[in-house]
Amino acid sequence: MTNVFELHIINLRKAEKVIDNYIELEEDRKLAIWSKFLINPDGLEVFELKKNPNVKIAKDELGGMSRDAYERKLAELREKAIMDEKSFKSYGYDLGMEDGIKKRY
């Protein structure tokens, strides 16, 4: 990895069980706080937010988005557009397969 971008893949179901024991090193502590935030954004303690200001920013941003009806509606429309696009592609694929099978036989 570089110092510009880091990617962590976390199994949140497993992380939830062992997260409190996983804070020996500073980097582990940061990852544990992010994991807690992803599992339950409202479940973080104040001292945890002070240890990782980026999580506090994310929590504030999430709170702002969920309060703003316009932003919430935009997110719902984006999600619907993505689902519609996937559905159209799947339908087109199915039609192509049927057409290909008909032409083959």
FENCOR-V405343 format. One record per residue. BURIAL is I if it has 24 or more other C-alpha atoms within 12 Angstrom, else O. Layout:
burial
BURIAL
BURIAL
This chain:
burial
O
O
O
O
O
O
O
O
O
O
O
O
O
O
I
O
O
O
I
O
O
O
O
O
O
O
O
O
O
I
I
I
I
I
I
I
I
O
O
O
O
O
O
O
O
O
O
I
I
O
O
I
O
O
I
I
O
O
I
O
O
O
O
O
O
O
O
O
O
O
O
O
O
O
O
O
O
O
O
O
O
O
O
O
O
O
O
O
O
O
O
O
O
O
O
O
O
O
O
O
O
O
O
O
O
